[in-house]
């Protein structure tokens, strides 16, 4: 059985070799060998890929060779994958395929070694090189090239890229700025990342210290003073509300007083059942005194501010106000003294 399997493999290899399909493709690399059906399919796909290459249909040819690679990857398969990517403008990827193919060809003494080495050398001269450095203000920046993070080992070193435009993003804290560079085939450029002039004005990210404003950049706020301001009117409004509340509770107090006069004796003795009515009267009297006091004081302060210009904010005002409220079942008065 072992001799029959070997004969089958040699037979398949003899048919594929004239088409450039390396015999190593059909040689099992692991203990589990591909089935004859898989090998036949891979051989057919490889031949179709070569035909598409000859027709210049590099995209379709690449798809065929990648299907072959799923069955078995050899230096010849890698070489043709790299050749397709090179003609599709994916030079950096193609160079990687050539380098791996060259190494594998050396290890296997493959006949395609010279062709692969030549293709790799010619392509290396065409691949653009980009050097990214950090400038003033970007010393700690994290760098991305076309959306891929650049490690510290690559900063200041040559990085192989494809021809065309490339976007470089520098991230500092929670902020970032970008720069676009365009490279042609075989071109080498060095890009120094320097934040733009308005970068310092960008709001800092979370946890990032706020920059101190420069002396000549300190904002000047100018206030346009008009009228007496809103404060006197607010205080006057509170006074009016206080007078209204005081008047309301004064009426409630008088109502309670009249009800007590109807049931109480001339000597002031009242039934115990009316004790709550008496308590309500005292409470109304207290609230009336407070409301009227706040109203009178509020209107007085507002009037004083309007007459003296205290609401315009020109000079700081200091004052003292004493409010004495005398509680009781009757409205005995409010005593207030103030200086403005």
C-alpha positions in Angstrom: 0.0 0.0 0.0 2.9 2.4 0.8 4.4 1.9 -2.6 1.1 2.5 -4.4 0.7 5.9 -2.5 4.2 7.0 -3.5 3.6 6.0 -7.1 0.4 8.1 -7.2 2.2 11.1 -5.8 5.1 10.8 -8.3 2.6 10.5 -11.2 0.7 13.7 -10.2 4.0 15.5 -9.8 5.2 14.6 -13.3 2.1 16.1 -14.8 2.3 19.4 -12.8 6.0 20.1 -13.1 5.9 21.3 -16.7 3.3 23.9 -15.7 5.5 25.5 -13.1 3.5 23.8 -10.2 6.3 22.7 -7.9 6.4 19.1 -7.0 6.8 20.1 -3.4 3.2 21.3 -3.4 2.1 17.7 -3.7 4.5 16.4 -1.2 2.9 15.9 2.2 4.4 18.1 4.9 2.6 16.5 7.8 1.6 13.0 8.8 -1.8 13.5 7.3 -1.4 13.8 3.5 -3.9 15.5 1.2 -6.2 13.2 -0.6 -5.8 12.7 -4.4 -9.0 14.7 -4.9 -7.6 17.6 -3.0 -4.3 17.5 -4.9 -6.1 17.3 -8.2 -8.3 20.3 -7.3 -5.2 22.3 -6.2 -3.4 21.5 -9.4 -6.4 22.7 -11.5 -6.7 25.9 -9.5 -2.9 26.6 -9.9 -3.2 26.2 -13.7 -6.2 28.5 -13.8 -4.3 31.0 -11.8 -1.4 30.9 -14.3 -3.8 31.5 -17.1 -5.3 34.5 -15.4 -1.9 35.9 -14.7 -1.0 35.6 -18.4 -4.2 37.5 -19.2 -3.4 40.3 -16.7 -6.4 39.5 -14.5 -4.3 39.8 -11.3 -7.3 40.0 -8.9 -8.9 36.7 -10.2 -5.5 35.0 -10.3 -4.8 36.0 -6.7 -8.1 34.4 -5.6 -7.1 31.1 -7.4 -3.6 31.0 -5.8 -5.0 31.8 -2.3 -7.4 28.8 -2.7 -4.4 26.6 -3.6 -2.6 27.9 -0.5 -5.4 26.5 1.7 -4.5 23.0 0.5 -0.7 23.5 0.5 1.6 26.5 0.7 4.9 26.2 -1.2 7.5 28.7 -2.4 6.0 28.7 -5.8 2.5 29.4 -4.5 3.8 32.2 -2.3 5.8 33.7 -5.2 2.7 33.9 -7.4 0.6 35.3 -4.6 3.2 38.0 -4.2 3.4 38.7 -7.9 -0.3 39.3 -8.1 -0.2 41.6 -5.1 2.7 43.5 -6.7 0.7 44.2 -9.8 -2.3 45.2 -7.7 -0.3 47.9 -6.1 0.0 46.2 -2.7 3.8 46.4 -2.8 4.4 46.1 0.9 2.4 42.9 1.1 4.0 41.5 -2.0 7.4 42.1 -0.5 6.5 40.1 2.5 5.3 37.2 0.4 8.6 37.3 -1.6 10.7 37.2 1.5 8.9 34.2 3.0 9.0 32.4 -0.4 12.7 33.1 -0.7 13.4 31.7 2.8 11.3 28.6 2.2 12.9 28.1 -1.2 16.4 28.2 0.4 15.3 25.6 3.0 13.9 23.3 0.3 16.4 24.0 -2.4 13.5 24.8 -4.7 14.2 25.5 -8.3 12.3 28.8 -8.1 14.8 30.3 -5.7 16.7 32.4 -8.3 13.4 33.8 -9.8 12.1 34.6 -6.3 15.3 36.3 -5.2 15.3 38.5 -8.3 11.7 39.5 -7.8 12.3 40.4 -4.2 15.4 42.5 -4.9 13.6 44.5 -7.7 10.6 45.1 -5.5 12.6 46.3 -2.5 13.8 49.2 -4.6 10.3 50.2 -5.4 8.7 50.1 -2.0 8.4 53.6 -0.4 10.0 54.1 3.0 8.5 56.4 5.7 10.3 57.6 8.8 8.1 59.1 11.6 9.7 61.2 14.4 8.2 63.2 17.3 8.7 66.9 17.4 8.3 69.6 20.1 5.0 69.1 21.9 4.5 65.5 20.7 7.3 63.9 22.8 4.8 61.4 24.4 2.4 61.0 21.5 1.1 57.7 20.5 1.3 57.3 16.8 -1.0 55.5 14.3 -0.3 55.0 10.6 -3.4 54.4 8.5 -5.2 53.3 11.6 -2.5 50.9 12.8 -0.5 51.7 16.0 3.2 52.2 15.4 5.3 50.6 18.2 8.2 52.4 19.9 10.7 50.3 17.9 9.4 51.8 14.7 9.5 55.4 15.7 12.4 57.1 14.0 13.0 54.0 11.8 12.1 53.2 8.2 8.7 51.7 7.7 7.8 50.1 4.4 4.5 51.4 2.9 2.5 51.3 -0.3 2.6 54.2 -2.8 0.0 56.9 -2.3 -1.4 59.0 0.6 -1.1 57.9 4.2 -2.7 59.4 7.3 -0.6 59.7 10.5 -2.4 60.4 13.8 -0.6 61.6 16.9 -2.5 61.2 20.2 -1.6 63.2 23.3 -3.8 62.5 26.3 -7.4 62.8 25.2 -6.5 65.0 22.2 -5.1 64.2 18.7 -3.9 65.8 15.5 -3.2 64.3 12.2 -0.9 64.7 9.2 -1.2 63.3 5.6 1.9 62.4 3.5 2.0 61.0 0.0 4.8 58.8 -1.3 5.7 57.7 -4.7 7.4 54.4 -5.7 11.0 54.2 -4.4 10.6 57.4 -2.4 11.7 57.9 1.2 10.4 60.6 3.4 10.8 61.7 7.0 7.8 63.2 8.8 8.2 65.1 12.1 5.0 65.3 14.1 4.5 68.8 15.5 1.2 69.9 17.0 -0.5 72.8 15.1 -0.6 76.3 16.6 -4.2 75.9 17.8 -3.6 72.5 19.4 -3.0 74.1 22.9 -6.4 75.7 22.7 -8.1 72.3 22.2 -10.0 71.3 25.4 -7.8 68.8 27.4 -9.0 65.2 27.9 -10.2 63.7 31.2 -7.5 63.8 33.8 -5.3 66.0 31.7 -4.1 69.2 33.4 -5.4 72.4 32.0 -2.7 74.7 30.5 -2.0 77.9 32.3 -3.0 81.0 30.3 -0.1 83.3 29.2 -0.1 86.9 30.5 -0.8 88.3 27.1 -3.6 85.8 26.5 -5.6 86.5 29.7 -9.2 87.1 28.6 -10.6 90.6 29.4 -14.2 90.6 30.3 -16.0 93.9 29.8 -19.3 94.5 31.6 -21.9 96.9 30.1 -23.6 98.5 33.0 -27.2 99.5 32.4 -29.8 100.5 34.8 -29.8 99.6 38.5 -29.7 95.8 38.0 -32.3 93.2 38.8 -31.5 92.8 42.5 -33.6 95.6 43.9 -36.6 94.4 41.9 -36.2 90.9 43.1 -36.0 92.1 46.7 -39.0 94.3 46.1 -40.9 91.4 44.7 -40.2 89.3 47.8 -41.4 92.2 49.9 -44.7 92.3 48.0 -45.2 88.6 48.5 -44.5 89.0 52.2 -47.1 91.8 52.5 -49.6 89.6 50.8 -48.9 86.6 53.0 -49.0 88.8 56.1 -52.4 90.3 55.2 -53.8 86.9 54.5 -52.8 85.5 57.9 -54.0 88.8 59.6 -57.5 88.1 58.3 -57.3 84.5 59.5 -56.3 85.7 62.9 -59.2 88.2 63.1 -61.6 85.4 62.1 -60.3 83.2 64.9 -60.5 86.1 67.3 -64.2 86.8 66.5 -65.1 83.1 66.9 -63.5 83.1 70.4 -65.3 86.2 71.4 -68.6 84.5 70.7 -67.9 81.6 73.1 -65.5 82.9 75.7 -66.5 84.7 78.9 -65.8 88.4 79.5 -63.0 87.4 81.9 -61.2 85.6 79.0 -62.0 82.0 80.0 -62.7 79.8 77.0 -64.1 76.3 76.7 -61.5 73.6 76.4 -63.1 72.5 73.1 -62.1 75.8 71.6 -58.5 75.5 72.7 -57.4 74.5 69.1 -59.1 77.6 67.8 -57.1 79.7 70.2 -53.9 78.0 69.2 -54.7 78.7 65.5 -55.3 82.3 66.3 -51.8 82.6 67.9 -50.2 80.9 65.0 -51.9 83.1 62.5 -50.8 86.2 64.4 -47.2 85.0 64.4 -47.2 84.2 60.7 -48.9 87.5 59.9 -46.3 89.4 61.8 -43.5 87.7 60.0 -45.1 88.1 56.6 -45.8 91.8 57.1 -42.3 92.3 58.5 -40.6 90.6 55.5 -42.8 92.7 53.2 -42.0 96.0 54.8 -38.3 95.2 55.0 -38.2 94.0 51.4 -39.8 97.1 50.0 -37.7 99.3 52.2 -34.4 97.7 51.1 -35.5 97.8 47.4 -36.4 101.4 47.6 -33.2 102.3 49.4 -31.1 100.5 46.7 -32.9 102.1 43.8 -32.6 105.6 45.4 -28.9 105.2 46.3 -27.8 103.3 43.2 -26.9 100.2 45.2 -28.1 97.9 42.5 -25.5 99.0 39.8 -22.6 97.1 41.3 -20.3 100.2 41.2 -19.3 99.9 44.9 -19.7 97.0 47.3 -22.5 97.8 49.8 -22.5 96.8 53.4 -25.4 97.1 55.8 -27.0 95.9 59.0 -30.7 95.0 59.4 -32.4 94.0 62.7 -35.9 92.6 62.6 -37.9 92.2 65.8 -41.2 90.4 65.6 -43.6 90.4 68.6 -45.8 87.3 68.5 -49.1 87.1 70.1 -52.8 86.7 69.5 -52.9 90.2 68.1 -50.9 92.1 65.6 -48.6 94.1 68.0 -46.2 95.3 65.3 -42.9 94.9 63.7 -39.8 96.8 64.6 -36.8 96.9 62.2 -33.7 99.0 62.1 -31.3 99.0 59.1 -28.4 100.9 57.7 -27.5 100.8 53.9 
